[in-house]
Amino acid sequence: MWTFNHDPPLLLADGIAVPKITIAVAPGMRGKGLGGSLLDELVARCVDKHAALSLNVHQRNPAARLYQRFE
């Protein structure tokens, strides 16, 4: 898991910067629930520290199904 801060930063309407947080699962480990566990932990750790999270995935990425539950 790693973070990336855009330059210029992504901003909420009130000007607060939103970090883009990235997760990945190795190809041989996919389909075992690890991505969901990582995402659950990420949200749990960030919910009290950030006003918002940015989630970005290409529509043809199979992981898009995982992210849709957080809409």
N, CA, C, O and CB atoms as a CASP TS submission, in Angstrom:
PFRMAT TS
TARGET T0000
AUTHOR 0000-0000-0000
METHOD Language model
MODEL 1
PARENT N/A
ATOM      1  N   MET     1       0.859  -1.156   0.000  1.00  0.00           N
ATOM      2  CA  MET     1       0.000   0.000   0.000  1.00  0.00           C
ATOM      3  C   MET     1       0.908   1.223   0.000  1.00  0.00           C
ATOM      4  O   MET     1       1.906   1.260   0.720  1.00  0.00           O
ATOM      5  CB  MET     1      -0.979  -0.005   1.224  1.00  0.00           C
ATOM      6  N   TRP     2       0.569   2.208  -0.796  1.00  0.00           N
ATOM      7  CA  TRP     2       1.347   3.439  -0.819  1.00  0.00           C
ATOM      8  C   TRP     2       0.437   4.610  -1.112  1.00  0.00           C
ATOM      9  O   TRP     2      -0.690   4.426  -1.571  1.00  0.00           O
ATOM     10  CB  TRP     2       2.474   3.360  -1.858  1.00  0.00           C
ATOM     11  N   THR     3       0.915   5.812  -0.850  1.00  0.00           N
ATOM     12  CA  THR     3       0.128   7.011  -1.113  1.00  0.00           C
ATOM     13  C   THR     3       0.835   7.863  -2.152  1.00  0.00           C
ATOM     14  O   THR     3       2.047   7.773  -2.347  1.00  0.00           O
ATOM     15  CB  THR     3      -0.105   7.815   0.185  1.00  0.00           C
ATOM     16  N   PHE     4       0.052   8.681  -2.802  1.00  0.00           N
ATOM     17  CA  PHE     4       0.563   9.599  -3.816  1.00  0.00           C
ATOM     18  C   PHE     4      -0.181  10.909  -3.649  1.00  0.00           C
ATOM     19  O   PHE     4      -1.409  10.926  -3.574  1.00  0.00           O
ATOM     20  CB  PHE     4       0.392   9.022  -5.270  1.00  0.00           C
ATOM     21  N   ASN     5       0.551  11.991  -3.592  1.00  0.00           N
ATOM     22  CA  ASN     5      -0.078  13.303  -3.506  1.00  0.00           C
ATOM     23  C   ASN     5       0.072  13.998  -4.851  1.00  0.00           C
ATOM     24  O   ASN     5       1.186  14.272  -5.296  1.00  0.00           O
ATOM     25  CB  ASN     5       0.548  14.156  -2.361  1.00  0.00           C
ATOM     26  N   HIS     6      -1.041  14.280  -5.486  1.00  0.00           N
ATOM     27  CA  HIS     6      -1.040  14.944  -6.791  1.00  0.00           C
ATOM     28  C   HIS     6      -0.430  16.334  -6.685  1.00  0.00           C
ATOM     29  O   HIS     6      -0.488  16.969  -5.632  1.00  0.00           O
ATOM     30  CB  HIS     6      -2.467  15.034  -7.354  1.00  0.00           C
ATOM     31  N   ASP     7       0.147  16.795  -7.765  1.00  0.00           N
ATOM     32  CA  ASP     7       0.671  18.158  -7.841  1.00  0.00           C
ATOM     33  C   ASP     7       0.158  18.787  -9.128  1.00  0.00           C
ATOM     34  O   ASP     7       0.727  18.521 -10.187  1.00  0.00           O
ATOM     35  CB  ASP     7       2.240  18.177  -7.787  1.00  0.00           C
ATOM     36  N   PRO     8      -0.881  19.600  -9.093  1.00  0.00           N
ATOM     37  CA  PRO     8      -1.543  20.125  -7.905  1.00  0.00           C
ATOM     38  C   PRO     8      -2.397  19.046  -7.233  1.00  0.00           C
ATOM     39  O   PRO     8      -2.807  18.082  -7.881  1.00  0.00           O
ATOM     40  CB  PRO     8      -2.411  21.339  -8.272  1.00  0.00           C
ATOM     41  N   PRO     9      -2.663  19.208  -5.941  1.00  0.00           N
ATOM     42  CA  PRO     9      -3.404  18.184  -5.202  1.00  0.00           C
ATOM     43  C   PRO     9      -4.869  18.101  -5.610  1.00  0.00           C
ATOM     44  O   PRO     9      -5.453  19.062  -6.110  1.00  0.00           O
ATOM     45  CB  PRO     9      -3.312  18.455  -3.723  1.00  0.00           C
ATOM     46  N   LEU    10      -5.447  16.915  -5.381  1.00  0.00           N
ATOM     47  CA  LEU    10      -6.900  16.769  -5.476  1.00  0.00           C
ATOM     48  C   LEU    10      -7.477  17.508  -4.278  1.00  0.00           C
ATOM     49  O   LEU    10      -6.985  17.357  -3.160  1.00  0.00           O
ATOM     50  CB  LEU    10      -7.351  15.239  -5.503  1.00  0.00           C
ATOM     51  N   LEU    11      -8.510  18.302  -4.501  1.00  0.00           N
ATOM     52  CA  LEU    11      -9.072  19.105  -3.417  1.00  0.00           C
ATOM     53  C   LEU    11     -10.572  18.888  -3.268  1.00  0.00           C
ATOM     54  O   LEU    11     -11.293  18.722  -4.252  1.00  0.00           O
ATOM     55  CB  LEU    11      -8.787  20.576  -3.653  1.00  0.00           C
ATOM     56  N   LEU    12     -11.023  18.894  -2.027  1.00  0.00           N
ATOM     57  CA  LEU    12     -12.454  18.937  -1.760  1.00  0.00           C
ATOM     58  C   LEU    12     -12.931  20.361  -2.022  1.00  0.00           C
ATOM     59  O   LEU    12     -12.119  21.265  -2.215  1.00  0.00           O
ATOM     60  CB  LEU    12     -12.782  18.484  -0.292  1.00  0.00           C
ATOM     61  N   ALA    13     -14.229  20.557  -2.029  1.00  0.00           N
ATOM     62  CA  ALA    13     -14.788  21.882  -2.297  1.00  0.00           C
ATOM     63  C   ALA    13     -14.279  22.926  -1.307  1.00  0.00           C
ATOM     64  O   ALA    13     -14.161  24.100  -1.658  1.00  0.00           O
ATOM     65  CB  ALA    13     -16.308  21.827  -2.252  1.00  0.00           C
ATOM     66  N   ASP    14     -13.975  22.513  -0.073  1.00  0.00           N
ATOM     67  CA  ASP    14     -13.497  23.468   0.929  1.00  0.00           C
ATOM     68  C   ASP    14     -11.979  23.630   0.921  1.00  0.00           C
ATOM     69  O   ASP    14     -11.421  24.274   1.809  1.00  0.00           O
ATOM     70  CB  ASP    14     -13.946  23.033   2.302  1.00  0.00           C
ATOM     71  N   GLY    15     -11.296  23.042  -0.092  1.00  0.00           N
ATOM     72  CA  GLY    15      -9.858  23.218  -0.248  1.00  0.00           C
ATOM     73  C   GLY    15      -8.987  22.213   0.472  1.00  0.00           C
ATOM     74  O   GLY    15      -7.762  22.324   0.414  1.00  0.00           O
ATOM     75  N   ILE    16      -9.566  21.236   1.148  1.00  0.00           N
ATOM     76  CA  ILE    16      -8.786  20.216   1.847  1.00  0.00           C
ATOM     77  C   ILE    16      -8.222  19.232   0.823  1.00  0.00           C
ATOM     78  O   ILE    16      -8.950  18.730  -0.033  1.00  0.00           O
ATOM     79  CB  ILE    16      -9.658  19.473   2.910  1.00  0.00           C
ATOM     80  N   ALA    17      -6.917  18.960   0.919  1.00  0.00           N
ATOM     81  CA  ALA    17      -6.260  18.024   0.000  1.00  0.00           C
ATOM     82  C   ALA    17      -6.659  16.582   0.321  1.00  0.00           C
ATOM     83  O   ALA    17      -6.800  16.211   1.486  1.00  0.00           O
ATOM     84  CB  ALA    17      -4.725  18.181   0.075  1.00  0.00           C
ATOM     85  N   VAL    18      -6.840  15.780  -0.723  1.00  0.00           N
ATOM     86  CA  VAL    18      -7.224  14.380  -0.585  1.00  0.00           C
ATOM     87  C   VAL    18      -6.090  13.509  -1.131  1.00  0.00           C
ATOM     88  O   VAL    18      -5.772  13.597  -2.317  1.00  0.00           O
ATOM     89  CB  VAL    18      -8.572  14.087  -1.332  1.00  0.00           C
ATOM     90  N   PRO    19      -5.474  12.669  -0.292  1.00  0.00           N
ATOM     91  CA  PRO    19      -4.428  11.801  -0.797  1.00  0.00           C
ATOM     92  C   PRO    19      -5.017  10.665  -1.628  1.00  0.00           C
ATOM     93  O   PRO    19      -6.112  10.181  -1.342  1.00  0.00           O
ATOM     94  CB  PRO    19      -3.599  11.242   0.356  1.00  0.00           C
ATOM     95  N   LYS    20      -4.293  10.250  -2.644  1.00  0.00           N
ATOM     96  CA  LYS    20      -4.681   9.074  -3.418  1.00  0.00           C
ATOM     97  C   LYS    20      -3.908   7.906  -2.831  1.00  0.00           C
ATOM     98  O   LYS    20      -2.677   7.914  -2.827  1.00  0.00           O
ATOM     99  CB  LYS    20      -4.391   9.255  -4.967  1.00  0.00           C
ATOM    100  N   ILE    21      -4.607   6.919  -2.346  1.00  0.00           N
ATOM    101  CA  ILE    21      -3.990   5.776  -1.697  1.00  0.00           C
ATOM    102  C   ILE    21      -4.136   4.573  -2.616  1.00  0.00           C
ATOM    103  O   ILE    21      -5.225   4.292  -3.117  1.00  0.00           O
ATOM    104  CB  ILE    21      -4.628   5.503  -0.302  1.00  0.00           C
ATOM    105  N   THR    22      -3.042   3.870  -2.833  1.00  0.00           N
ATOM    106  CA  THR    22      -3.010   2.791  -3.818  1.00  0.00           C
ATOM    107  C   THR    22      -2.769   1.450  -3.130  1.00  0.00           C
ATOM    108  O   THR    22      -1.937   1.336  -2.230  1.00  0.00           O
ATOM    109  CB  THR    22      -1.920   3.055  -4.877  1.00  0.00           C
ATOM    110  N   ILE    23      -3.515   0.439  -3.573  1.00  0.00           N
ATOM    111  CA  ILE    23      -3.273  -0.928  -3.111  1.00  0.00           C
ATOM    112  C   ILE    23      -3.162  -1.826  -4.337  1.00  0.00           C
ATOM    113  O   ILE    23      -3.666  -1.503  -5.412  1.00  0.00           O
ATOM    114  CB  ILE    23      -4.413  -1.422  -2.148  1.00  0.00           C
ATOM    115  N   ALA    24      -2.502  -2.941  -4.155  1.00  0.00           N
ATOM    116  CA  ALA    24      -2.381  -3.919  -5.228  1.00  0.00           C
ATOM    117  C   ALA    24      -2.231  -5.304  -4.612  1.00  0.00           C
ATOM    118  O   ALA    24      -1.724  -5.451  -3.500  1.00  0.00           O
ATOM    119  CB  ALA    24      -1.176  -3.587  -6.158  1.00  0.00           C
ATOM    120  N   VAL    25      -2.673  -6.304  -5.341  1.00  0.00           N
ATOM    121  CA  VAL    25      -2.519  -7.695  -4.928  1.00  0.00           C
ATOM    122  C   VAL    25      -1.766  -8.411  -6.042  1.00  0.00           C
ATOM    123  O   VAL    25      -2.108  -8.274  -7.217  1.00  0.00           O
ATOM    124  CB  VAL    25      -3.914  -8.380  -4.638  1.00  0.00           C
ATOM    125  N   ALA    26      -0.746  -9.169  -5.675  1.00  0.00           N
ATOM    126  CA  ALA    26       0.054  -9.912  -6.651  1.00  0.00           C
ATOM    127  C   ALA    26      -0.849 -10.842  -7.451  1.00  0.00           C
ATOM    128  O   ALA    26      -1.781 -11.422  -6.895  1.00  0.00           O
ATOM    129  CB  ALA    26       1.180 -10.717  -5.949  1.00  0.00           C
ATOM    130  N   PRO    27      -0.585 -10.994  -8.749  1.00  0.00           N
ATOM    131  CA  PRO    27      -1.449 -11.814  -9.604  1.00  0.00           C
ATOM    132  C   PRO    27      -1.759 -13.207  -9.049  1.00  0.00           C
ATOM    133  O   PRO    27      -2.901 -13.658  -9.146  1.00  0.00           O
ATOM    134  CB  PRO    27      -0.814 -11.960 -10.942  1.00  0.00           C
ATOM    135  N   GLY    28      -0.801 -13.878  -8.488  1.00  0.00           N
ATOM    136  CA  GLY    28      -1.037 -15.231  -7.972  1.00  0.00           C
ATOM    137  C   GLY    28      -1.873 -15.283  -6.713  1.00  0.00           C
ATOM    138  O   GLY    28      -2.310 -16.361  -6.310  1.00  0.00           O
ATOM    139  N   MET    29      -2.107 -14.145  -6.082  1.00  0.00           N
ATOM    140  CA  MET    29      -2.872 -14.091  -4.832  1.00  0.00           C
ATOM    141  C   MET    29      -4.273 -13.515  -5.029  1.00  0.00           C
ATOM    142  O   MET    29      -5.043 -13.422  -4.073  1.00  0.00           O
ATOM    143  CB  MET    29      -2.124 -13.263  -3.802  1.00  0.00           C
ATOM    144  N   ARG    30      -4.604 -13.133  -6.242  1.00  0.00           N
ATOM    145  CA  ARG    30      -5.914 -12.525  -6.508  1.00  0.00           C
ATOM    146  C   ARG    30      -7.034 -13.551  -6.392  1.00  0.00           C
ATOM    147  O   ARG    30      -6.825 -14.748  -6.586  1.00  0.00           O
ATOM    148  CB  ARG    30      -5.934 -11.887  -7.902  1.00  0.00           C
ATOM    149  N   GLY    31      -8.224 -13.058  -6.072  1.00  0.00           N
ATOM    150  CA  GLY    31      -9.398 -13.934  -5.975  1.00  0.00           C
ATOM    151  C   GLY    31      -9.512 -14.650  -4.645  1.00  0.00           C
ATOM    152  O   GLY    31     -10.317 -15.572  -4.515  1.00  0.00           O
ATOM    153  N   LYS    32      -8.731 -14.252  -3.657  1.00  0.00           N
ATOM    154  CA  LYS    32      -8.742 -14.904  -2.344  1.00  0.00           C
ATOM    155  C   LYS    32      -9.270 -13.987  -1.240  1.00  0.00           C
ATOM    156  O   LYS    32      -9.208 -14.331  -0.060  1.00  0.00           O
ATOM    157  CB  LYS    32      -7.342 -15.373  -1.989  1.00  0.00           C
ATOM    158  N   GLY    33      -9.785 -12.825  -1.626  1.00  0.00           N
ATOM    159  CA  GLY    33     -10.323 -11.895  -0.641  1.00  0.00           C
ATOM    160  C   GLY    33      -9.303 -10.934  -0.057  1.00  0.00           C
ATOM    161  O   GLY    33      -9.643 -10.138   0.819  1.00  0.00           O
ATOM    162  N   LEU    34      -8.058 -10.989  -0.521  1.00  0.00           N
ATOM    163  CA  LEU    34      -7.024 -10.114   0.029  1.00  0.00           C
ATOM    164  C   LEU    34      -7.271  -8.646  -0.305  1.00  0.00           C
ATOM    165  O   LEU    34      -7.060  -7.775   0.539  1.00  0.00           O
ATOM    166  CB  LEU    34      -5.663 -10.532  -0.488  1.00  0.00           C
ATOM    167  N   GLY    35      -7.717  -8.366  -1.529  1.00  0.00           N
ATOM    168  CA  GLY    35      -8.004  -6.987  -1.921  1.00  0.00           C
ATOM    169  C   GLY    35      -9.088  -6.381  -1.042  1.00  0.00           C
ATOM    170  O   GLY    35      -8.976  -5.231  -0.618  1.00  0.00           O
ATOM    171  N   GLY    36     -10.125  -7.142  -0.772  1.00  0.00           N
ATOM    172  CA  GLY    36     -11.198  -6.664   0.104  1.00  0.00           C
ATOM    173  C   GLY    36     -10.703  -6.411   1.513  1.00  0.00           C
ATOM    174  O   GLY    36     -11.078  -5.422   2.142  1.00  0.00           O
ATOM    175  N   SER    37      -9.867  -7.300   2.007  1.00  0.00           N
ATOM    176  CA  SER    37      -9.298  -7.122   3.348  1.00  0.00           C
ATOM    177  C   SER    37      -8.412  -5.881   3.404  1.00  0.00           C
ATOM    178  O   SER    37      -8.474  -5.113   4.363  1.00  0.00           O
ATOM    179  CB  SER    37      -8.489  -8.366   3.760  1.00  0.00           C
ATOM    180  N   LEU    38      -7.581  -5.684   2.368  1.00  0.00           N
ATOM    181  CA  LEU    38      -6.741  -4.488   2.315  1.00  0.00           C
ATOM    182  C   LEU    38      -7.590  -3.224   2.287  1.00  0.00           C
ATOM    183  O   LEU    38      -7.306  -2.258   2.996  1.00  0.00           O
ATOM    184  CB  LEU    38      -5.824  -4.532   1.089  1.00  0.00           C
ATOM    185  N   LEU    39      -8.632  -3.239   1.466  1.00  0.00           N
ATOM    186  CA  LEU    39      -9.488  -2.061   1.349  1.00  0.00           C
ATOM    187  C   LEU    39     -10.244  -1.780   2.650  1.00  0.00           C
ATOM    188  O   LEU    39     -10.373  -0.625   3.055  1.00  0.00           O
ATOM    189  CB  LEU    39     -10.479  -2.245   0.200  1.00  0.00           C
ATOM    190  N   ASP    40     -10.739  -2.827   3.301  1.00  0.00           N
ATOM    191  CA  ASP    40     -11.416  -2.651   4.592  1.00  0.00           C
ATOM    192  C   ASP    40     -10.474  -2.021   5.619  1.00  0.00           C
ATOM    193  O   ASP    40     -10.860  -1.104   6.343  1.00  0.00           O
ATOM    194  CB  ASP    40     -11.942  -4.006   5.115  1.00  0.00           C
ATOM    195  N   GLU    41      -9.237  -2.520   5.677  1.00  0.00           N
ATOM    196  CA  GLU    41      -8.253  -1.991   6.632  1.00  0.00           C
ATOM    197  C   GLU    41      -7.871  -0.565   6.289  1.00  0.00           C
ATOM    198  O   GLU    41      -7.715   0.273   7.178  1.00  0.00           O
ATOM    199  CB  GLU    41      -7.002  -2.870   6.660  1.00  0.00           C
ATOM    200  N   LEU    42      -7.723  -0.290   5.024  1.00  0.00           N
ATOM    201  CA  LEU    42      -7.380   1.057   4.576  1.00  0.00           C
ATOM    202  C   LEU    42      -8.449   2.058   5.008  1.00  0.00           C
ATOM    203  O   LEU    42      -8.132   3.115   5.554  1.00  0.00           O
ATOM    204  CB  LEU    42      -7.209   1.089   3.049  1.00  0.00           C
ATOM    205  N   VAL    43      -9.697   1.726   4.765  1.00  0.00           N
ATOM    206  CA  VAL    43     -10.796   2.616   5.148  1.00  0.00           C
ATOM    207  C   VAL    43     -10.830   2.779   6.665  1.00  0.00           C
ATOM    208  O   VAL    43     -11.009   3.892   7.160  1.00  0.00           O
ATOM    209  CB  VAL    43     -12.153   2.069   4.632  1.00  0.00           C
ATOM    210  N   ALA    44     -10.660   1.688   7.405  1.00  0.00           N
ATOM    211  CA  ALA    44     -10.679   1.761   8.868  1.00  0.00           C
ATOM    212  C   ALA    44      -9.580   2.679   9.395  1.00  0.00           C
ATOM    213  O   ALA    44      -9.800   3.429  10.346  1.00  0.00           O
ATOM    214  CB  ALA    44     -10.524   0.363   9.471  1.00  0.00           C
ATOM    215  N   ARG    45      -8.400   2.623   8.782  1.00  0.00           N
ATOM    216  CA  ARG    45      -7.284   3.449   9.244  1.00  0.00           C
ATOM    217  C   ARG    45      -7.425   4.911   8.828  1.00  0.00           C
ATOM    218  O   ARG    45      -6.882   5.796   9.488  1.00  0.00           O
ATOM    219  CB  ARG    45      -5.979   2.894   8.714  1.00  0.00           C
ATOM    220  N   CYS    46      -8.137   5.169   7.757  1.00  0.00           N
ATOM    221  CA  CYS    46      -8.197   6.524   7.207  1.00  0.00           C
ATOM    222  C   CYS    46      -9.438   7.305   7.594  1.00  0.00           C
ATOM    223  O   CYS    46      -9.436   8.533   7.502  1.00  0.00           O
ATOM    224  CB  CYS    46      -8.117   6.460   5.734  1.00  0.00           C
ATOM    225  N   VAL    47     -10.489   6.639   8.021  1.00  0.00           N
ATOM    226  CA  VAL    47     -11.778   7.300   8.228  1.00  0.00           C
ATOM    227  C   VAL    47     -11.691   8.456   9.231  1.00  0.00           C
ATOM    228  O   VAL    47     -12.390   9.456   9.071  1.00  0.00           O
ATOM    229  CB  VAL    47     -12.804   6.286   8.705  1.00  0.00           C
ATOM    230  N   ASP    48     -10.860   8.339  10.243  1.00  0.00           N
ATOM    231  CA  ASP    48     -10.751   9.416  11.235  1.00  0.00           C
ATOM    232  C   ASP    48      -9.629  10.402  10.921  1.00  0.00           C
ATOM    233  O   ASP    48      -9.477  11.405  11.618  1.00  0.00           O
ATOM    234  CB  ASP    48     -10.529   8.826  12.611  1.00  0.00           C
ATOM    235  N   LYS    49      -8.839  10.127   9.874  1.00  0.00           N
ATOM    236  CA  LYS    49      -7.678  10.971   9.573  1.00  0.00           C
ATOM    237  C   LYS    49      -7.865  11.849   8.347  1.00  0.00           C
ATOM    238  O   LYS    49      -7.176  12.860   8.204  1.00  0.00           O
ATOM    239  CB  LYS    49      -6.470  10.114   9.379  1.00  0.00           C
ATOM    240  N   HIS    50      -8.785  11.482   7.457  1.00  0.00           N
ATOM    241  CA  HIS    50      -8.967  12.209   6.206  1.00  0.00           C
ATOM    242  C   HIS    50     -10.440  12.535   6.000  1.00  0.00           C
ATOM    243  O   HIS    50     -11.320  11.753   6.359  1.00  0.00           O
ATOM    244  CB  HIS    50      -8.424  11.395   5.017  1.00  0.00           C
ATOM    245  N   ALA    51     -10.692  13.699   5.418  1.00  0.00           N
ATOM    246  CA  ALA    51     -12.063  14.124   5.151  1.00  0.00           C
ATOM    247  C   ALA    51     -12.703  13.300   4.045  1.00  0.00           C
ATOM    248  O   ALA    51     -13.926  13.170   3.990  1.00  0.00           O
ATOM    249  CB  ALA    51     -12.093  15.594   4.780  1.00  0.00           C
ATOM    250  N   ALA    52     -11.873  12.741   3.161  1.00  0.00           N
ATOM    251  CA  ALA    52     -12.380  11.935   2.049  1.00  0.00           C
ATOM    252  C   ALA    52     -11.254  11.061   1.518  1.00  0.00           C
ATOM    253  O   ALA    52     -10.078  11.318   1.775  1.00  0.00           O
ATOM    254  CB  ALA    52     -12.959  12.837   0.919  1.00  0.00           C
ATOM    255  N   LEU    53     -11.621  10.040   0.784  1.00  0.00           N
ATOM    256  CA  LEU    53     -10.660   9.191   0.082  1.00  0.00           C
ATOM    257  C   LEU    53     -11.008   9.223  -1.394  1.00  0.00           C
ATOM    258  O   LEU    53     -12.177   9.342  -1.760  1.00  0.00           O
ATOM    259  CB  LEU    53     -10.670   7.724   0.635  1.00  0.00           C
ATOM    260  N   SER    54     -10.007   9.117  -2.232  1.00  0.00           N
ATOM    261  CA  SER    54     -10.209   9.067  -3.676  1.00  0.00           C
ATOM    262  C   SER    54      -9.987   7.633  -4.138  1.00  0.00           C
ATOM    263  O   SER    54      -8.977   7.013  -3.808  1.00  0.00           O
ATOM    264  CB  SER    54      -9.250  10.053  -4.421  1.00  0.00           C
ATOM    265  N   LEU    55     -10.929   7.120  -4.896  1.00  0.00           N
ATOM    266  CA  LEU    55     -10.823   5.764  -5.404  1.00  0.00           C
ATOM    267  C   LEU    55     -10.920   5.832  -6.917  1.00  0.00           C
ATOM    268  O   LEU    55     -11.875   6.391  -7.457  1.00  0.00           O
ATOM    269  CB  LEU    55     -11.926   4.836  -4.802  1.00  0.00           C
ATOM    270  N   ASN    56      -9.943   5.269  -7.600  1.00  0.00           N
ATOM    271  CA  ASN    56      -9.892   5.349  -9.047  1.00  0.00           C
ATOM    272  C   ASN    56      -9.512   3.982  -9.604  1.00  0.00           C
ATOM    273  O   ASN    56      -8.504   3.402  -9.201  1.00  0.00           O
ATOM    274  CB  ASN    56      -8.890   6.437  -9.510  1.00  0.00           C
ATOM    275  N   VAL    57     -10.312   3.474 -10.522  1.00  0.00           N
ATOM    276  CA  VAL    57     -10.022   2.187 -11.152  1.00  0.00           C
ATOM    277  C   VAL    57     -10.561   2.231 -12.582  1.00  0.00           C
ATOM    278  O   VAL    57     -11.629   2.789 -12.837  1.00  0.00           O
ATOM    279  CB  VAL    57     -10.654   0.992 -10.340  1.00  0.00           C
ATOM    280  N   HIS    58      -9.822   1.646 -13.495  1.00  0.00           N
ATOM    281  CA  HIS    58     -10.289   1.595 -14.888  1.00  0.00           C
ATOM    282  C   HIS    58     -11.503   0.684 -14.970  1.00  0.00           C
ATOM    283  O   HIS    58     -11.554  -0.348 -14.300  1.00  0.00           O
ATOM    284  CB  HIS    58      -9.159   1.096 -15.847  1.00  0.00           C
ATOM    285  N   GLN    59     -12.476   1.057 -15.783  1.00  0.00           N
ATOM    286  CA  GLN    59     -13.730   0.300 -15.862  1.00  0.00           C
ATOM    287  C   GLN    59     -13.541  -1.138 -16.314  1.00  0.00           C
ATOM    288  O   GLN    59     -14.391  -1.979 -16.022  1.00  0.00           O
ATOM    289  CB  GLN    59     -14.678   0.986 -16.798  1.00  0.00           C
ATOM    290  N   ARG    60     -12.453  -1.453 -17.019  1.00  0.00           N
ATOM    291  CA  ARG    60     -12.214  -2.832 -17.449  1.00  0.00           C
ATOM    292  C   ARG    60     -11.358  -3.627 -16.468  1.00  0.00           C
ATOM    293  O   ARG    60     -11.065  -4.799 -16.707  1.00  0.00           O
ATOM    294  CB  ARG    60     -11.553  -2.833 -18.800  1.00  0.00           C
ATOM    295  N   ASN    61     -10.963  -3.006 -15.384  1.00  0.00           N
ATOM    296  CA  ASN    61     -10.187  -3.703 -14.360  1.00  0.00           C
ATOM    297  C   ASN    61     -11.139  -4.604 -13.572  1.00  0.00           C
ATOM    298  O   ASN    61     -12.145  -4.120 -13.053  1.00  0.00           O
ATOM    299  CB  ASN    61      -9.450  -2.688 -13.411  1.00  0.00           C
ATOM    300  N   PRO    62     -10.844  -5.900 -13.472  1.00  0.00           N
ATOM    301  CA  PRO    62     -11.733  -6.796 -12.716  1.00  0.00           C
ATOM    302  C   PRO    62     -11.936  -6.354 -11.263  1.00  0.00           C
ATOM    303  O   PRO    62     -12.945  -6.709 -10.653  1.00  0.00           O
ATOM    304  CB  PRO    62     -11.175  -8.207 -12.738  1.00  0.00           C
ATOM    305  N   ALA    63     -11.008  -5.595 -10.705  1.00  0.00           N
ATOM    306  CA  ALA    63     -11.143  -5.123  -9.322  1.00  0.00           C
ATOM    307  C   ALA    63     -12.245  -4.084  -9.177  1.00  0.00           C
ATOM    308  O   ALA    63     -12.626  -3.751  -8.055  1.00  0.00           O
ATOM    309  CB  ALA    63      -9.827  -4.540  -8.837  1.00  0.00           C
ATOM    310  N   ALA    64     -12.761  -3.569 -10.275  1.00  0.00           N
ATOM    311  CA  ALA    64     -13.831  -2.559 -10.205  1.00  0.00           C
ATOM    312  C   ALA    64     -15.021  -3.088  -9.396  1.00  0.00           C
ATOM    313  O   ALA    64     -15.674  -2.320  -8.690  1.00  0.00           O
ATOM    314  CB  ALA    64     -14.294  -2.155 -11.631  1.00  0.00           C
ATOM    315  N   ARG    65     -15.303  -4.373  -9.492  1.00  0.00           N
ATOM    316  CA  ARG    65     -16.412  -4.967  -8.708  1.00  0.00           C
ATOM    317  C   ARG    65     -16.174  -4.786  -7.211  1.00  0.00           C
ATOM    318  O   ARG    65     -17.099  -4.490  -6.454  1.00  0.00           O
ATOM    319  CB  ARG    65     -16.569  -6.478  -9.037  1.00  0.00           C
ATOM    320  N   LEU    66     -14.933  -4.966  -6.800  1.00  0.00           N
ATOM    321  CA  LEU    66     -14.589  -4.800  -5.385  1.00  0.00           C
ATOM    322  C   LEU    66     -14.855  -3.376  -4.927  1.00  0.00           C
ATOM    323  O   LEU    66     -15.420  -3.161  -3.854  1.00  0.00           O
ATOM    324  CB  LEU    66     -13.120  -5.165  -5.141  1.00  0.00           C
ATOM    325  N   TYR    67     -14.455  -2.413  -5.726  1.00  0.00           N
ATOM    326  CA  TYR    67     -14.578  -1.011  -5.342  1.00  0.00           C
ATOM    327  C   TYR    67     -16.014  -0.526  -5.364  1.00  0.00           C
ATOM    328  O   TYR    67     -16.342   0.420  -4.648  1.00  0.00           O
ATOM    329  CB  TYR    67     -13.746  -0.155  -6.250  1.00  0.00           C
ATOM    330  N   GLN    68     -16.872  -1.128  -6.144  1.00  0.00           N
ATOM    331  CA  GLN    68     -18.262  -0.673  -6.249  1.00  0.00           C
ATOM    332  C   GLN    68     -18.996  -0.770  -4.932  1.00  0.00           C
ATOM    333  O   GLN    68     -19.955  -0.029  -4.712  1.00  0.00           O
ATOM    334  CB  GLN    68     -18.997  -1.474  -7.293  1.00  0.00           C
ATOM    335  N   ARG    69     -18.587  -1.645  -4.062  1.00  0.00           N
ATOM    336  CA  ARG    69     -19.287  -1.763  -2.770  1.00  0.00           C
ATOM    337  C   ARG    69     -19.023  -0.564  -1.863  1.00  0.00           C
ATOM    338  O   ARG    69     -19.698  -0.400  -0.847  1.00  0.00           O
ATOM    339  CB  ARG    69     -18.864  -3.047  -2.055  1.00  0.00           C
ATOM    340  N   PHE    70     -18.054   0.269  -2.215  1.00  0.00           N
ATOM    341  CA  PHE    70     -17.743   1.454  -1.404  1.00  0.00           C
ATOM    342  C   PHE    70     -18.340   2.725  -1.993  1.00  0.00           C
ATOM    343  O   PHE    70     -18.033   3.814  -1.509  1.00  0.00           O
ATOM    344  CB  PHE    70     -16.238   1.616  -1.268  1.00  0.00           C
ATOM    345  N   GLU    71     -19.174   2.626  -3.011  1.00  0.00           N
ATOM    346  CA  GLU    71     -19.788   3.817  -3.614  1.00  0.00           C
ATOM    347  C   GLU    71     -20.797   4.428  -2.673  1.00  0.00           C
ATOM    348  O   GLU    71     -21.418   5.438  -3.003  1.00  0.00           O
ATOM    349  CB  GLU    71     -20.460   3.473  -4.948  1.00  0.00           C
TER
END
